[in-house]
């Protein structure tokens, strides 16, 4: 079936909807900090083959905002959910990868209509936001604002404790020294301080099925540590979900299901693996992890 494109100005949110005939379930996908359209389309194709509609959320900034990830309105999700319900969707899930995983967790904790949450390599705290562009020789810098807003207010966040230039220098130095896409040292620095309870994402509010996915060799941030910490949080608090954690020894960042890794001639999976040192060194092991994830999520979606 033909895809539908919604626009920020007319619909209140930017997305690409890929329907499946007679399907009443849809999964909202979010990839990275700006809604990667190529990966969203690859996931849509993967989800469609499993009988599920897909809505890939795109950029949410209006022209008054700078690029990056900051002051992300969770109501953006609410608009997408209402749009799907108005088109007959009876089950709504969310699948977030990288920063999209953070967004998925936060949105699912606010909207009870979401009954399947897949958070891949997500961070369990609300972080300080960042902006992207060109500024004093920098391409990215921290901005002293929360990544999220809800009901018109900034949500509490954990600051990096760095100036704009210190933030940029820490990220670029790490990438150059290790010859890979990397920011793990930035987040390790951030967590040297005690984390206030109000900075944690309240995952205990998430309903339905919750799947947390991480790779032990993730060099963007310690996704395994965050997934284990979320496990402990759920074990210590009353919660509304049936949760499961998947930790793969290899997989690097951007851990996609294996058969979702290609769209046309574009091999997303191969590019993602080459961006990371562990991926280049352990390509066979990463491929095995992605195949296992593919099988697991296929079955989860079938049961949902």
SEGU-137080 format. One record per residue (C-alpha): z, y, x. Coordinates in steps of 0.05 Angstrom, whole numbers, padded with zeros to 5 digits, always signed. Layout:
ZYX;...
END
This chain:
+00000+00000+00000;-00013+00071+00022;+00043+00109+00056;+00073+00173+00027;+00091+00233+00069;+00148+00278+00046;+00157+00348+00076;+00217+00390+00092;+00192+00451+00054;+00172+00416-00010;+00217+00355-00013;+00277+00376+00027;+00267+00323+00081;+00213+00300+00128;+00194+00226+00123;+00141+00172+00119;+00151+00122+00063;+00118+00054+00069;+00123+00017+00002;+00116-00057-00013;+00088-00076-00081;+00142-00096-00131;+00198-00088-00079;+00262-00054-00103;+00295-00049-00035;+00284+00002+00019;+00313+00014+00088;+00316+00084+00118;+00301+00084+00192;+00322+00134+00245;+00302+00130+00318;+00330+00173+00373;+00351+00245+00366;+00287+00271+00333;+00260+00215+00289;+00207+00182+00333;+00147+00173+00286;+00114+00118+00328;+00176+00073+00329;+00190+00089+00256;+00120+00064+00238;+00130+00002+00280;+00195-00013+00244;+00162+00001+00177;+00109-00051+00191;+00163-00100+00212;+00205-00087+00149;+00144-00089+00103;+00128-00159+00128;+00198-00179+00107;+00187-00153+00037;+00225-00088+00045;+00201-00017+00035;+00214+00031+00092;+00228+00106+00096;+00226+00134+00166;+00263+00199+00172;+00231+00251+00216;+00252+00318+00245;+00304+00356+00204;+00304+00424+00239;+00274+00483+00203;+00238+00536+00242;+00303+00575+00252;+00336+00519+00291;+00323+00497+00363;+00303+00426+00377;+00355+00375+00398;+00411+00344+00359;+00462+00393+00330;+00488+00413+00261;+00451+00354+00230;+00463+00360+00154;+00484+00293+00125;+00458+00318+00058;+00390+00304+00088;+00407+00231+00076;+00430+00245+00005;+00362+00276-00011;+00326+00215+00016;+00371+00168-00023;+00359+00206-00088;+00284+00206-00075;+00285+00130-00065;+00327+00118-00128;+00279+00161-00169;+00224+00113-00146;+00261+00052-00171;+00296+00029-00109;+00357-00012-00127;+00381-00029-00057;+00383+00021+00000;+00399+00006+00072;+00396+00044+00138;+00373+00022+00207;+00388+00069+00265;+00371+00062+00338;+00402+00102+00396;+00425+00169+00369;+00396+00145+00303;+00451+00093+00303;+00504+00148+00305;+00469+00181+00246;+00465+00116+00208;+00540+00103+00216;+00558+00173+00195;+00512+00174+00135;+00534+00105+00111;+00607+00127+00115;+00590+00184+00067;+00541+00152+00018;+00565+00089-00019;+00494+00075-00044;+00480+00047+00026;+00495-00027+00025;+00464-00050+00091;+00477-00012+00156;+00445-00033+00222;+00470+00009+00280;+00435-00007+00345;+00467+00020+00409;+00507+00072+00370;+00565+00115+00394;+00627+00112+00351;+00648+00185+00358;+00620+00251+00334;+00595+00285+00397;+00581+00355+00417;+00509+00371+00400;+00453+00391+00448;+00391+00434+00445;+00323+00422+00477;+00270+00470+00500;+00265+00518+00559;+00325+00559+00582;+00341+00582+00652;+00304+00524+00684;+00336+00472+00637;+00301+00427+00586;+00366+00405+00551;+00436+00434+00547;+00500+00426+00508;+00510+00477+00453;+00584+00478+00434;+00571+00455+00363;+00580+00389+00327;+00522+00341+00319;+00537+00337+00243;+00552+00381+00184;+00573+00359+00114;+00583+00402+00053;+00571+00464+00093;+00621+00452+00148;+00616+00428+00220;+00649+00361+00230;+00702+00354+00285;+00671+00332+00351;+00689+00312+00422;+00665+00365+00471;+00633+00347+00537;+00677+00396+00574;+00617+00421+00613;+00578+00485+00619;+00505+00484+00598;+00482+00478+00671;+00534+00425+00688;+00510+00384+00630;+00437+00389+00651;+00452+00376+00724;+00493+00314+00708;+00438+00283+00667;+00380+00299+00714;+00419+00278+00776;+00436+00211+00745;+00363+00197+00726;+00337+00216+00795;+00389+00176+00833;+00381+00112+00793;+00306+00118+00779;+00312+00107+00705;+00326+00141+00639;+00401+00148+00642;+00460+00189+00617;+00518+00141+00621;+00557+00185+00670;+00554+00243+00620;+00590+00202+00567;+00639+00172+00616;+00658+00243+00636;+00666+00263+00563;+00715+00206+00551;+00761+00225+00609;+00799+00265+00557;+00839+00233+00501;+00797+00225+00439;+00829+00254+00376;+00827+00208+00315;+00787+00259+00274;+00729+00253+00324;+00717+00179+00308;+00664+00161+00256;+00702+00132+00196;+00664+00066+00195;+00718+00035+00152;+00686+00073+00093;+00620+00037+00101;+00604-00011+00045;+00565-00076+00042;+00539-00107+00106;+00550-00073+00173;+00514-00098+00236;+00530-00067+00303;+00482-00084+00360;+00492-00068+00434;+00466-00088+00503;+00513-00098+00562;+00461-00069+00609;+00451-00005+00569;+00448+00053+00619;+00441+00110+00569;+00513+00099+00548;+00563+00043+00543;+00540+00015+00477;+00577-00050+00488;+00643-00012+00495;+00630+00029+00432;+00612-00034+00392;+00676-00069+00415;+00717-00008+00398;+00688-00007+00328;+00706-00080+00321;+00778-00064+00339;+00779-00005+00291;+00757-00048+00233;+00807-00102+00252;+00863-00050+00250;+00844-00015+00185;+00828-00034+00113;+00753-00031+00106;+00698-00041+00055;+00645-00077+00095;+00628-00147+00120;+00617-00131+00193;+00586-00168+00251;+00576-00148+00324;+00518-00172+00367;+00525-00161+00443;+00466-00181+00486;+00475-00187+00562;+00405-00158+00571;+00363-00113+00527;+00371-00043+00557;+00367+00017+00510;+00321+00022+00450;+00333-00051+00432;+00279-00066+00381;+00265-00132+00346;+00212-00167+00387;+00156-00168+00335;+00169-00094+00319;+00153-00074+00390;+00078-00063+00381;+00036-00018+00336;-00038-00023+00348;-00051-00021+00423;+00015+00016+00434;+00067-00030+00465;+00133+00004+00451;+00173-00054+00477;+00140-00056+00545;+00147+00019+00554;+00220+00018+00534;+00237-00037+00582;+00201-00002+00640;+00241+00062+00629;+00305+00025+00650;+00321-00008+00716;+00352-00069+00684;+00290-00077+00641;+00245-00078+00701;+00291-00128+00737;+00307-00172+00677;+00245-00169+00634;+00247-00242+00613;+00320-00238+00592;+00307-00173+00553;+00249-00207+00517;+00295-00265+00498;+00347-00217+00470;+00295-00181+00428;+00269-00247+00400;+00340-00268+00381;+00352-00200+00348;+00287-00207+00310;+00308-00274+00281;+00378-00251+00264;+00357-00187+00228;+00301-00223+00192;+00352-00270+00161;+00401-00214+00146;+00348-00175+00108;+00328-00238+00071;+00400-00249+00048;+00410-00176+00030;
END
